[in-house]
Amino acid sequence: MKHSSHRIACAIFAACALSAGYAGPFGSAAGAALPPPTAVATMETPPPLSATATPSPSGRLVKFAGQILDEQAGFVFFTTGDGFRLDPDVKIVDALTGGPTKLQPVTTTYARAVFDTGNGRVVQLALSERPLPPDAAYEDIKHFAIALSTPYANPDLTHAEGFTGQPVPVTFTVEVPSRTPFSDEIYLATDASGWSATAVRMDRIDALHYRVTRTFPSGTRLLYRYTRGSWKSAEDDENGLQRKPRLLLVRNSDVQSEKDVVYSWGDEDQFSPNLGGAVPTPFNPRPFNLPPVIVKPH
């Protein structure tokens, strides 16, 4: 009877201990599993998954509005004559809505470029069919332009004169005389195209400027001249004589820009000979294409 009373007393003591949350001298897994009240109160709502789609800029963002000339090889070229490096994750959006767009960054398209000042790259292009209001001044972004990078010799390559043969986008920009017929096309003729007078058609920037971009391996030596579609209408020099072919040497650079001026065209002088299909070379000049002599009456 004494032992029964002792077991009943122990059972009652254990039940009271459990209801009071007593863990005993060695602790209790059940008691430790209960989180403290403050743990729930300090939980933070995780960010949405879409937040990771926009990388954090390494610097402040600067916007610049202009007109696109071309986009290729990870660069965008504006009609200012500059090429800017595109971020690998650059976003193409609609300038009006900020959403998706069917427009492409091609010649004559207007764009608002968003630059990350930390690395100088364009992280967003907002496209429009119409001119956009100016944002930052050209002075704020011109130092991001990639004109010519410092060439670094590659010890694994043995190209002549240190050229690596890397592909280099080259932009040709030419200013034509004001008397050039507005309806005429301007072409780039090269020795690489067999001196075809209509080898590469250029894009008009404004009334007097044309531009085109082509990619060549570094180390390329190219002879070229500008025409209006025939060798009779090819460019002359500032003295009115046949222009010798220009020489281009493609360097080890990210991009390269060539800016030229045409002073006059061969067919502006009515007495100039018609070259027809002749091939212009340094060995076939037109040195006697002089203005007509006006004889004054006695």
VENDA-V778882 format. One record per backbone hydrogen bond with DSSP energy under -1.0 kcal/mol. NH is the residue of the N-H (numbers start at 0). CO is the residue of the C=O. If there is no record, write none. Layout:
BEGIN
nh->NH co->CO
nh->NH co->CO
END
This chain:
BEGIN
nh->4 co->0
nh->5 co->1
nh->6 co->2
nh->7 co->3
nh->8 co->4
nh->9 co->5
nh->10 co->6
nh->11 co->7
nh->12 co->8
nh->13 co->9
nh->14 co->10
nh->15 co->11
nh->16 co->12
nh->17 co->13
nh->18 co->14
nh->19 co->15
nh->20 co->17
nh->21 co->16
nh->31 co->27
nh->32 co->28
nh->38 co->35
nh->40 co->36
nh->41 co->37
nh->50 co->47
nh->51 co->48
nh->52 co->49
nh->61 co->114
nh->63 co->112
nh->65 co->110
nh->67 co->108
nh->68 co->76
nh->69 co->76
nh->71 co->74
nh->74 co->71
nh->75 co->83
nh->76 co->69
nh->77 co->81
nh->78 co->66
nh->80 co->77
nh->83 co->75
nh->85 co->73
nh->86 co->121
nh->89 co->86
nh->90 co->122
nh->92 co->124
nh->93 co->98
nh->94 co->126
nh->97 co->93
nh->105 co->103
nh->107 co->67
nh->108 co->105
nh->109 co->127
nh->110 co->65
nh->111 co->125
nh->112 co->63
nh->113 co->123
nh->114 co->61
nh->115 co->120
nh->116 co->59
nh->118 co->115
nh->119 co->115
nh->121 co->84
nh->122 co->113
nh->123 co->113
nh->124 co->90
nh->125 co->111
nh->126 co->92
nh->127 co->109
nh->135 co->62
nh->139 co->136
nh->140 co->137
nh->141 co->137
nh->143 co->140
nh->144 co->141
nh->145 co->82
nh->156 co->153
nh->161 co->158
nh->162 co->159
nh->167 co->215
nh->169 co->213
nh->170 co->255
nh->171 co->211
nh->172 co->257
nh->173 co->209
nh->174 co->259
nh->175 co->207
nh->179 co->176
nh->183 co->180
nh->186 co->226
nh->187 co->199
nh->188 co->224
nh->190 co->222
nh->193 co->190
nh->194 co->189
nh->198 co->195
nh->199 co->187
nh->201 co->185
nh->202 co->210
nh->204 co->208
nh->205 co->208
nh->209 co->173
nh->210 co->202
nh->211 co->171
nh->213 co->169
nh->215 co->167
nh->217 co->165
nh->218 co->249
nh->219 co->216
nh->221 co->247
nh->223 co->245
nh->224 co->188
nh->226 co->186
nh->233 co->230
nh->234 co->225
nh->235 co->263
nh->236 co->240
nh->239 co->236
nh->242 co->234
nh->245 co->223
nh->247 co->221
nh->249 co->219
nh->252 co->250
nh->255 co->168
nh->257 co->170
nh->259 co->172
nh->261 co->174
nh->265 co->233
nh->267 co->264
nh->271 co->268
nh->277 co->274
nh->283 co->280
nh->288 co->285
nh->289 co->287
END
